[in-house]
């Protein structure tokens, strides 16, 4: 008989049963663990309010997420679908002296080493921030866009983007520009600098960037910006209408500070030796201004056409009044600041009335209105030799004092109670 004795099938049954039981237990245990993990994902444990707030902060606050992590998420590509996001990350990276960002700019060829060194130096001094970052507009519609970092005394860095065939915007060039200008100023820069000058009432700069625009129109634009509390729209404020060898036009989008109302103005430029702003179309801006400040009366605006040609600043008065309101004084401060730029230029201040009252009374009232304006300008430092006053009484109405049926026309009389300031005398 062999020393090896084969077991019968019945002898293996306990082992099979035990193995099956173990397998079932393993499967059940695995299922239980998987089920608990799913519950944790679907129903995460409640956390206290501070922890919830922290989670949101981690997802949205750039101070929690490091600039390096943010920029790496972009793979440091200078091609993007959103130039604004790229510009914010570049400013943030430069402010933190992120070497990956600096090397990315250096390798791109979009900026010279000298300008990059200046950028990093300014960043280290805390002069680069999101506050002075803004979109300038487009030089070519939907093809070439520009962003700027504004520094002190008119110094700027421009960042030029071109749109590629894959619809991605690529940073092509970084330009350094200051008041004296180390690069030729192109048409978009001239238009932008002119508008920025009028927004901050820098008349000397606005005049130097323009040719053929009346001082009255520049002053009127400053008054509209100031009183209407307009600002350039943040998103693509300057859009090209046309760009030719010696002529160009831009639509400027503006928004009022305390509302969502939008308006626009046209800026036209011409080039002889260099680009100059030679016309500003204020029709749309005036319509928006009068809608919000004068009940929609287009005649009741701070800038009107002079029948003899050009533009005229106008101050309106209440019935039988010659004293200046705070609003009128504020308008005249802007006029005075412009006059002091060129003290050789004379102005004529012409007073007017409506038709109620005698001729002699209205002549005296209109003269007094003109004198009140002159006295305020003198108080603002405008030399007396610059000012000529005259009273026209009711002889030069801008609108009829009576209707065609012969009845009183209060709206017409309201416009006729005024003092006009001829700045181009």
QUIBELSUL-V955215 format. One record per run of one state. SS is the DSSP state (A for helix, B for strand, O for the rest). FROM is the first residue (numbers start at 1). TO is the last residue. Records with the same first field share a line. If there is no record, write none. Layout:
SS->FROM-TO ; FROM-TO
This chain:
O->1-8 ; 43-48 ; 61-66 ; 74-78 ; 81-82 ; 96-98 ; 109-112 ; 125-129 ; 141-143 ; 151-151 ; 155-155 ; 164-168 ; 178-186 ; 200-202 ; 209-209 ; 211-214 ; 228-229 ; 233-237 ; 244-246 ; 257-261 ; 272-274 ; 282-282 ; 294-302 ; 306-310 ; 317-325 ; 340-346 ; 353-358 ; 380-383 ; 392-401 ; 403-407 ; 409-409 ; 417-417 ; 423-425
A->9-42 ; 49-60 ; 67-73 ; 83-95 ; 99-108 ; 113-124 ; 130-132 ; 152-154 ; 187-199 ; 203-208 ; 215-227 ; 283-293 ; 326-339 ; 359-379 ; 384-386 ; 410-416
B->79-80 ; 133-140 ; 144-150 ; 156-163 ; 169-177 ; 210-210 ; 230-232 ; 238-243 ; 247-256 ; 262-271 ; 275-281 ; 303-305 ; 311-316 ; 347-352 ; 387-391 ; 402-402 ; 408-408 ; 418-422
